[in-house]
Amino acid sequence: MIDRLRQAAQRVLAFLRKAPLDADLDAELAAHLEFAIEDNLRRGMSPMEARRQALIRFGGVMQTTEQHRETRGLPWLDVLIQDLRYTFRTLKKDRSFTLVAVLILALGIGANVAVFSVVDTILLRPLPFTQPERLLWIAPPNSGHNLSAATYSVDAYEDLRAMNKSYEDVTGYYAFSAPDNVKLTIGNGEPVPLTAIGVAGNFFRVLCVKPELGRWFNDQETRTGGQVVMLAYPLWKRTFGGDRDIVGKAIQLDGKPNTVVGVLPESFDFGAVFSPGARVDMFGPINMDDIRFQGNTLTFIGRLKPGVTLGQARSEAVALFPKFYWGKKYPESLGAYKDQGWPVPLKQHVSGDLRRSLIVLWSAVALILLIVCVNLSNLLLARAAAHNKEFAMRMALGAERSRIVRQLLTESLTLAIIGAGFGLVMAWALVYWLAHQGSIALPLLYSVRIDTAALVWTIVIALATAVLFGLAPAFRMSGKDIQGTLKDSGQGASAGRHHERIRTALVVSEIALACVLLVGAGLLLRSFLRVLDVDLGFRPSNAVAIRIDYNDGNKAEKRAAILQEILRRVDAIPGVETAGISDNLPLERNRSWGITAKGADTKHERSTGNFVYVVTPGYLRAIGMRLRDGRDFRWDDATAGKEQVAIINQAGAEALWPGENAVGRIANTGGTDVRIVGVIDDVRESNVEGKPGVQTYLPTTSAQFGPEDSSLVIRSKLPPGALSADVIRALRVVNPQQPASELRPIQQIVDHATSPRRFFMVLVGSFAGLGLLLASLGIYGVISYSVTQQTKEIGIRMALGATAGRVQIGVIRRTLILALVGMGLGAVASLAVAKMIASLLYGTEPTDPMTFAGVAVLLGLVALVAGYLPARRASRVDPLVALRTN
Amino acid sequence: MGDSKLDLLQGTLDLMVLQTLAAMGAQHGYGIARRIEQVSGDEVLLNQGTIYASLVRLQQRGWISAEWGTSENNRKAKFYSITRVGRKQLAEDAAYWQRLSGVMGRVLSMDKQGGR
């Protein structure tokens, strides 16, 4: 054993010291021969004969040296280096081939590594918490990311904590905090709007997120809330310069001192996990009593006890949830959550929806890689054809087949590794860009990076591609009958037909693969366009929003006056068409209450959950919602002593008073009777693609329904930049404390909501484009090559009277036949693939004829162009020149 | 291979070289080769050159050592000598060969003695 190790080490040393060892051996062998010659002379041979005999007995100096080297050194490495040298020399000579090959590989491998990183981050890697597999998200079944339907009341929260036996603990966060809901003032600076999220005091303990500095919320803070916050890492770095003494200091939030008790670690990004694309700056403990009767506002997250299974937790939930009250103050609310609790792994909640999309994306890049391999095989075959004779000659001289395969594989491996290197750089750039796209609402996207897993993946892919695209040409080349090759392409003969058949097959499969990609991308594009076409129920264009701030001392009359004043001043700004205020914007966040239609028969009252918005008169017009029936609010609605009023949407009217006119009816919501004064067209409140839910709009003038936040919506043709200064000035007249927030185009909110679909569409689309490009290169390569090979034939035909046009048509026809066969195969495969991605489509059939026809036309055109260029060259062949050359 | 000369089995050359060095002391490559030829009565088919692959292998395993020196007729040559480890290895290998050849001898002579 030690001998072996010693020998291995010696071999490595010997390999590194080749020159001195060779010199040493030469001297030794020379001495050997001298001794032998001397001996022979002594035996009486002539000097000539002595030397000859000595050499015969020795048996070949070259062989001995070679054998010596093989024994002492690392022969396989010698061969490898030899092959590498040869490869680099030939690659350098074939510069354009190398360039194209490396570029194609870099694109293919780069796309794969980048997508792998995304898939790995969102789908494969565990969540950045301790023992994340024991964390469960508890929500009504199939509620997805619609938080309005996934929240519970405080009383239910407390009951669940007290009654369950499955969880170590249950926590949650307040689901409806608006962005920029607190103002931070440092010294005498302007207030900075920040986003704070209220969490149950045990939130970080249950997730097991260890603070970077300081501590978790303590028991007392957990019970009563309090003026304490934990800062998110980016805010701490950005605004407090990473001050390590921040813990224990007080910061001014909304004019009140709040003590910083801790700083969260960099690895914890609330937004990335729970509300993709959102920035969250700090966390405060919820005082449960404050929100006890606000409705369903808490999400549930539980940490399973060790040994408890998901199944057990589910059965427990089924048994337990019917026992909860919406509010214990209302005994009739017992059972409000029957069948409304269904635990799923947190990871599934975070990335479950994306699973299919990501798998499609992954498959798309895998197809790209396949096309890359086919394309390279093709290129290599064409190139190998040029080197055909060289290889045949080497084999004739005694090179083994394995040796030639090995050399060709070394070549493809070298290409793959260089390609992978560039691909990695591309992937890095792409991933960096993706990770900094705050506007894409995909979970965890910020943490996408090229890590060890991605590097390993790169290596695996590079090796796989090298073998895939290198093997076929390698065996084809080495498997040739030498005689045929040496004779082939001699005088007058055209290229070997067999060779071309393989290349043709490769191109056809390339076209088929590209066809599948294009159909997939086309369907996704159609779906995306359909989504953009959806009637949102409001008009996002030419509207902007800004969060406003005012102090009404919680009095409705005062609030109405302030808001009216704000709107009067904003309306007066030149260029402003109209303005209005709402506490929540569509597609951004929601809260829900119950609503019940009042009728004579209380036994048969219809009731449903609904989304509630508290709005000013004019808001509906400002955001572009359409009144179908009745009227908008007035400033004197619902003021002291007057009847409470509400506006509902079409879905609400249908749900509560099916087939009847809702205007003038009475409903009960939030514990108050309201008269319906208007009905509006449905608004997509939670997402663009889903069905709109029941919505109720209540007036800000009412004392019953306090708005929590206020967003001012302004309709104006002016760009936000031009409007901003005037608006802030107007707002500061009313409230000097108004922070200088940006005016956000409403379109931005819509874009954010559609960003995941856009993201996938753009990526799959670019991959399809890449596939098309590669396929067209493939077609061009094959046709162009065959034209070159047939130059002589074409020359003869033209000499015999064929016209340029006929020659052109011949070449183009061949191209189109290739394309048609490829498209035919591709269409069949596409149908199968389209069926598989049907669930990702929106308003588009998987067999969408438009898409299929479009792809066929596109591929046909591309094939035409790819074939036309060589065809033109063919038609310009000069018969004289063609026949004379070679 | 040749009809009259013995082809060497894998590893036998190494053993011969070790034994030669153990018996003769320090020796150069030509000397070792000649010695083996003489002792074998020129029965072994040996290209003298092949001895060098064997020498470098034994050297890398630490069983022999090499040093440039001067021969009796004043010529520079590389002299090999067996090391302590080499002697141990030689003893082991020799014992193994002895046993093997004994067994082979018995097996091959079986026909004559035990046949019907």
HADDOCK unambig.tbl for C-alpha pairs under 7 A between the chains (distance, minus, plus):
assign (segid A and resid 3 and name CA) (segid B and resid 61 and name CA) 5.25 0.50 0.50
assign (segid A and resid 6 and name CA) (segid B and resid 60 and name CA) 6.99 0.50 0.50
assign (segid A and resid 6 and name CA) (segid B and resid 61 and name CA) 6.21 0.50 0.50
assign (segid A and resid 7 and name CA) (segid B and resid 60 and name CA) 5.08 0.50 0.50
assign (segid A and resid 7 and name CA) (segid B and resid 61 and name CA) 5.19 0.50 0.50
assign (segid A and resid 10 and name CA) (segid B and resid 60 and name CA) 5.81 0.50 0.50
assign (segid A and resid 28 and name CA) (segid B and resid 77 and name CA) 6.41 0.50 0.50
assign (segid A and resid 28 and name CA) (segid B and resid 78 and name CA) 6.40 0.50 0.50
assign (segid A and resid 31 and name CA) (segid B and resid 77 and name CA) 6.08 0.50 0.50
assign (segid A and resid 32 and name CA) (segid B and resid 29 and name CA) 6.76 0.50 0.50
assign (segid A and resid 32 and name CA) (segid B and resid 30 and name CA) 5.27 0.50 0.50
assign (segid A and resid 35 and name CA) (segid B and resid 30 and name CA) 6.91 0.50 0.50
assign (segid A and resid 57 and name CA) (segid B and resid 47 and name CA) 5.83 0.50 0.50
assign (segid A and resid 57 and name CA) (segid B and resid 48 and name CA) 6.03 0.50 0.50
assign (segid A and resid 58 and name CA) (segid B and resid 47 and name CA) 5.31 0.50 0.50
assign (segid A and resid 58 and name CA) (segid B and resid 48 and name CA) 4.50 0.50 0.50
assign (segid A and resid 58 and name CA) (segid B and resid 49 and name CA) 5.05 0.50 0.50
assign (segid A and resid 59 and name CA) (segid B and resid 47 and name CA) 5.03 0.50 0.50
assign (segid A and resid 59 and name CA) (segid B and resid 48 and name CA) 6.58 0.50 0.50
assign (segid A and resid 59 and name CA) (segid B and resid 49 and name CA) 6.03 0.50 0.50
assign (segid A and resid 64 and name CA) (segid B and resid 49 and name CA) 5.34 0.50 0.50
assign (segid A and resid 64 and name CA) (segid B and resid 50 and name CA) 6.21 0.50 0.50
assign (segid A and resid 67 and name CA) (segid B and resid 53 and name CA) 6.18 0.50 0.50
assign (segid A and resid 68 and name CA) (segid B and resid 52 and name CA) 6.44 0.50 0.50
assign (segid A and resid 68 and name CA) (segid B and resid 53 and name CA) 4.64 0.50 0.50
assign (segid A and resid 71 and name CA) (segid B and resid 53 and name CA) 5.97 0.50 0.50
assign (segid A and resid 71 and name CA) (segid B and resid 57 and name CA) 6.50 0.50 0.50
assign (segid A and resid 72 and name CA) (segid B and resid 56 and name CA) 6.22 0.50 0.50
assign (segid A and resid 72 and name CA) (segid B and resid 57 and name CA) 6.44 0.50 0.50
